[in-house]
Amino acid sequence: MILITGAGGQIGAVLTKALQKRYGLDKVLPTDIRKVAFDGDLFELLDITDKTRLVELVNQYQITEIYHLAAVLSATGESRPVFTWDINMSGLLNVLEVARHTSVKKVFYPSSIAVFGEETSLELAPQFGALIPTTVYGISKVAGESWCNYYSLKYNVDVRSLRFPGIIGHETLPGGGTTDYAVEIYHAAVQGKTFHCYISENEKMPMIYMKDAIRSVMELMEAPKDAIKVRTSYNLAAMSFSPKEIAASIQRVLPDFKIVYEPDFRDDIARSWPDQLDDAHAVRDWGWKPEFELEGMTGDMIRCLG
């Protein structure tokens, strides 16, 4: 039985449906801090900082896998740094401790390109290198990766993680991340609105289409345990582009689309992140390969939102 924390979030809502389709409605327990509607009868309220409640649910449903998605994201986190640290760290440690002491056999933890800082090669960020982030979200993810590695080494907890690029999808609205512009821009385009972009026009960031992101999680979690060689978090690569490039891609489909650039504090965050990720370890260890590039994603996004 699978338990998902943060099931109502941008990734959680799509991943929950994908796992339900793969394993069955009766094998997936979505949870969130507020009620969220999903197919099937299973859903439970869960504040991830409440360890007692988490233990109750794990025991009640005989949970064997946890996908831990509940977190405060980068842009939102900068307005409430101590709160963000408390939520992100206590939530992860609760999950890892529960996995250590109960029936849970496997844990998924999403990391992020937010772990990188200017001390990393911004042209192509390596799998292993300096991680000195400039946001509290990034700091929490670096610490989280280290905790995952620790619990794997010390307690043999089978915890697996991906450093996600910005995730773009039509299924849900984004939840307060720096890369959210790359979702919002498509909504504006199909509605015939001018898009006001908070990232400067030539600032590249690594991105991934939601369909590839969900597939990457499922492939990672279904890989044999001995294939997983990185127990901090795997770099995950798909595509890389700037606002100017995504706007041009949209204009090839919707020629009247307009964009104006109004960089704010999120542009400074973006500048500290790499342009691309070296995902050779993910390719080697469990066969990662993305399916979508920018043009294919743009066509699919506009078709689904139109």
C-alpha positions as CSV (number, residue, x, y, z in Angstrom):
1,M,0.0,0.0,0.0
2,I,1.3,3.4,-1.0
3,L,0.9,6.7,1.0
4,I,1.4,10.1,-0.6
5,T,1.9,13.2,1.4
6,G,1.1,16.5,-0.2
7,A,-1.2,14.7,-2.7
8,G,-3.1,18.0,-3.5
9,G,0.1,19.8,-4.8
10,Q,1.3,20.3,-8.3
11,I,3.2,17.0,-8.6
12,G,1.1,15.2,-6.0
13,A,-2.2,15.5,-7.8
14,V,-0.8,14.1,-11.0
15,L,1.4,11.4,-9.4
16,T,-1.5,10.2,-7.3
17,K,-3.6,9.5,-10.4
18,A,-0.7,7.8,-12.1
19,L,-0.1,5.5,-9.2
20,Q,-3.8,4.8,-8.9
21,K,-3.9,3.8,-12.5
22,R,-0.8,1.6,-12.2
23,Y,-1.6,-0.1,-8.9
24,G,-5.3,0.3,-8.3
25,L,-7.5,2.7,-6.4
26,D,-7.4,0.5,-3.3
27,K,-3.6,0.5,-3.2
28,V,-2.9,4.2,-3.0
29,L,-3.7,6.5,0.0
30,P,-3.6,10.2,-0.9
31,T,-3.1,12.5,2.1
32,D,-2.9,16.3,2.5
33,I,-3.4,19.0,5.1
34,R,-6.8,19.8,3.5
35,K,-9.4,17.8,1.8
36,V,-8.7,17.0,-1.9
37,A,-11.0,15.1,-4.2
38,F,-9.6,12.0,-5.9
39,D,-11.1,8.9,-7.6
40,G,-11.9,6.2,-5.2
41,D,-12.9,6.3,-1.6
42,L,-9.4,6.5,0.0
43,F,-8.2,9.9,1.4
44,E,-7.0,11.0,4.8
45,L,-6.1,14.4,6.3
46,L,-2.5,14.6,7.4
47,D,-0.3,17.4,8.7
48,I,3.1,16.0,8.0
49,T,4.5,17.6,11.1
50,D,2.2,15.3,13.1
51,K,4.3,12.2,13.5
52,T,1.7,10.4,15.7
53,R,-0.9,10.8,12.9
54,L,1.5,9.5,10.3
55,V,2.2,6.4,12.4
56,E,-1.5,5.8,12.8
57,L,-2.1,5.9,9.1
58,V,0.9,3.7,8.3
59,N,-0.3,1.1,10.8
60,Q,-4.0,1.3,9.8
61,Y,-3.4,0.9,6.1
62,Q,-0.2,-1.3,6.4
63,I,1.8,1.2,4.3
64,T,4.9,-0.2,2.5
65,E,5.8,2.9,0.4
66,I,5.7,6.6,1.1
67,Y,6.0,9.3,-1.6
68,H,6.8,12.4,0.5
69,L,5.8,15.5,-1.5
70,A,4.5,17.9,1.2
71,A,6.8,20.9,1.3
72,V,6.9,24.7,1.2
73,L,8.5,25.8,-2.2
74,S,11.2,28.3,-3.1
75,A,9.4,31.6,-3.8
76,T,6.9,31.1,-1.0
77,G,9.6,30.0,1.3
78,E,11.5,33.2,1.0
79,S,8.7,35.1,2.7
80,R,8.6,32.7,5.7
81,P,12.1,31.1,6.0
82,V,11.9,29.7,9.5
83,F,8.4,28.3,8.9
84,T,9.7,26.7,5.6
85,W,12.6,25.1,7.3
86,D,10.4,23.7,10.1
87,I,7.9,22.2,7.7
88,N,10.4,20.8,5.2
89,M,12.7,19.3,7.8
90,S,10.3,18.0,10.4
91,G,8.1,16.5,7.7
92,L,11.0,14.6,6.1
93,L,12.4,13.4,9.4
94,N,9.0,12.2,10.5
95,V,8.8,10.1,7.3
96,L,12.3,8.7,7.6
97,E,11.8,7.8,11.3
98,V,8.5,6.1,10.5
99,A,10.1,4.2,7.7
100,R,12.9,3.1,10.0
101,H,10.5,1.7,12.6
102,T,7.4,0.4,10.8
103,S,6.3,-1.6,7.8
104,V,7.4,1.0,5.3
105,K,10.0,-0.5,2.9
106,K,10.6,2.4,0.4
107,V,10.5,6.2,0.4
108,F,10.5,8.8,-2.4
109,Y,11.8,12.2,-1.6
110,P,11.8,15.0,-4.3
111,S,14.8,17.3,-4.2
112,S,15.3,20.2,-6.6
113,I,17.7,22.3,-8.7
114,A,17.4,24.8,-5.7
115,V,20.2,22.8,-4.0
116,F,22.7,24.5,-6.4
117,G,24.3,27.9,-6.0
118,E,26.8,30.0,-7.8
119,E,29.7,27.9,-6.6
120,T,28.4,25.1,-8.9
121,S,29.2,25.1,-12.6
122,L,26.1,26.9,-13.9
123,E,26.6,25.8,-17.4
124,L,26.3,22.1,-16.5
125,A,25.8,21.2,-12.9
126,P,27.6,17.9,-11.9
127,Q,26.0,15.1,-9.9
128,F,28.5,15.6,-7.2
129,G,29.8,19.1,-6.4
130,A,29.4,22.1,-4.1
131,L,25.8,22.7,-2.9
132,I,25.6,26.2,-1.4
133,P,22.1,27.4,-2.1
134,T,20.8,30.9,-1.7
135,T,17.2,30.1,-0.6
136,V,15.8,28.5,2.5
137,Y,14.0,26.0,0.3
138,G,17.4,25.0,-1.3
139,I,19.0,24.8,2.1
140,S,16.3,22.5,3.3
141,K,16.7,20.3,0.2
142,V,20.4,20.0,0.7
143,A,19.9,19.0,4.3
144,G,17.1,16.6,3.2
145,E,19.4,14.9,0.7
146,S,22.0,14.4,3.4
147,W,19.4,12.9,5.8
148,C,18.2,10.5,3.1
149,N,21.7,9.4,2.5
150,Y,22.2,9.0,6.3
151,Y,19.1,6.9,6.8
152,S,20.1,4.7,3.9
153,L,23.6,4.2,5.2
154,K,22.8,3.8,8.9
155,Y,19.4,2.2,8.9
156,N,19.1,0.6,5.5
157,V,16.0,2.7,4.6
158,D,15.5,2.4,0.9
159,V,15.0,6.1,0.2
160,R,15.2,7.3,-3.4
161,S,15.3,10.9,-4.7
162,L,15.4,13.1,-7.8
163,R,16.7,16.6,-8.2
164,F,13.8,18.0,-10.2
165,P,14.2,20.8,-12.7
166,G,11.2,23.1,-13.1
167,I,8.1,21.0,-13.7
168,I,5.6,22.2,-16.4
169,G,2.2,20.6,-16.7
170,H,-1.4,21.5,-17.7
171,E,-3.0,19.3,-15.0
172,T,-2.6,21.6,-12.0
173,L,-1.6,25.1,-11.2
174,P,1.9,25.7,-9.7
175,G,2.4,26.2,-6.0
176,G,4.9,29.0,-5.4
177,G,8.1,28.0,-7.1
178,T,10.6,30.1,-9.0
179,T,10.1,28.1,-12.2
180,D,6.3,28.6,-12.1
181,Y,6.5,31.2,-14.9
182,A,6.9,28.3,-17.4
183,V,3.5,27.0,-16.5
184,E,1.7,30.4,-16.1
185,I,3.0,31.5,-19.5
186,Y,0.9,28.8,-21.3
187,H,-2.2,29.7,-19.4
188,A,-1.8,33.4,-20.4
189,A,-1.1,32.4,-24.1
190,V,-4.2,30.3,-24.6
191,Q,-6.4,32.9,-22.9
192,G,-5.0,35.6,-25.2
193,K,-3.4,37.6,-22.5
194,T,-0.1,39.4,-22.4
195,F,2.2,37.6,-20.1
196,H,4.2,39.6,-17.5
197,C,7.3,37.5,-16.8
198,Y,9.3,37.9,-13.5
199,I,12.3,36.1,-15.0
200,S,14.6,38.1,-17.4
201,E,14.4,37.1,-21.0
202,N,17.7,35.3,-21.4
203,E,17.9,33.5,-18.0
204,K,18.0,29.8,-18.8
205,M,16.8,27.1,-16.3
206,P,16.5,23.4,-16.6
207,M,12.9,22.2,-17.0
208,I,10.9,19.0,-17.4
209,Y,7.4,18.2,-18.7
210,M,5.0,16.8,-16.1
211,K,4.6,13.5,-18.1
212,D,8.3,12.9,-18.1
213,A,8.5,13.9,-14.4
214,I,5.9,11.4,-13.3
215,R,7.4,8.7,-15.4
216,S,10.9,9.4,-13.9
217,V,9.5,8.9,-10.4
218,M,7.8,5.6,-11.2
219,E,10.8,4.3,-13.1
220,L,13.1,5.2,-10.2
221,M,10.9,3.6,-7.6
222,E,10.4,0.4,-9.7
223,A,14.1,0.0,-10.3
224,P,15.9,-2.8,-8.5
225,K,17.3,-1.7,-5.1
226,D,20.9,-2.6,-6.1
227,A,20.6,-0.4,-9.2
228,I,20.3,2.7,-7.0
229,K,23.8,4.0,-6.4
230,V,23.1,7.6,-5.5
231,R,21.4,7.9,-2.1
232,T,21.4,11.7,-1.9
233,S,19.5,12.6,-5.0
234,Y,19.9,12.0,-8.7
235,N,20.3,14.9,-11.2
236,L,17.4,14.7,-13.6
237,A,17.6,16.4,-17.0
238,A,15.2,16.9,-19.9
239,M,15.4,20.4,-21.5
240,S,16.7,23.9,-20.8
241,F,15.4,27.2,-22.1
242,S,15.0,30.9,-21.3
243,P,11.7,32.9,-21.2
244,K,12.6,34.3,-24.6
245,E,12.9,30.8,-26.0
246,I,9.7,29.5,-24.6
247,A,7.8,32.6,-25.7
248,A,9.2,32.1,-29.3
249,S,8.0,28.4,-29.1
250,I,4.5,29.6,-28.2
251,Q,4.5,32.3,-30.9
252,R,5.2,29.6,-33.5
253,V,1.8,28.2,-32.6
254,L,0.0,31.4,-31.4
255,P,1.6,34.2,-33.4
256,D,-0.3,37.0,-31.5
257,F,1.1,36.0,-28.1
258,K,2.9,38.8,-26.3
259,I,5.3,38.9,-23.3
260,V,6.8,41.7,-21.3
261,Y,9.7,41.2,-18.9
262,E,9.4,42.5,-15.3
263,P,12.1,40.7,-13.3
264,D,11.7,40.6,-9.5
265,F,13.4,38.7,-6.6
266,R,12.7,35.4,-8.3
267,D,15.1,36.4,-11.1
268,D,17.9,36.6,-8.6
269,I,17.0,33.1,-7.4
270,A,17.0,31.8,-11.0
271,R,20.5,33.3,-11.7
272,S,21.9,31.2,-8.9
273,W,20.6,28.0,-10.4
274,P,22.3,26.0,-13.3
275,D,21.4,26.2,-16.9
276,Q,21.6,22.4,-17.3
277,L,22.1,19.3,-15.2
278,D,24.5,16.4,-15.8
279,D,22.2,13.4,-15.4
280,A,24.7,10.7,-16.5
281,H,24.3,8.8,-13.2
282,A,20.5,8.5,-13.7
283,V,21.0,7.4,-17.3
284,R,23.6,4.8,-16.2
285,D,22.0,3.4,-13.1
286,W,18.3,3.1,-14.0
287,G,18.0,4.0,-17.7
288,W,16.6,7.5,-17.5
289,K,15.6,9.1,-20.9
290,P,13.2,12.1,-21.4
291,E,10.6,12.0,-24.1
292,F,9.7,15.7,-24.4
293,E,11.7,18.6,-25.7
294,L,10.5,22.2,-25.8
295,E,8.5,22.1,-29.1
296,G,6.7,18.9,-28.3
297,M,5.8,20.2,-24.8
298,T,4.5,23.5,-26.2
299,G,2.2,21.7,-28.7
300,D,0.9,19.4,-26.0
301,M,0.4,22.2,-23.5
302,I,-1.5,24.4,-25.9
303,R,-3.6,21.5,-27.1
304,C,-4.6,20.4,-23.6
305,L,-5.3,24.0,-22.3
306,G,-7.0,25.3,-25.4
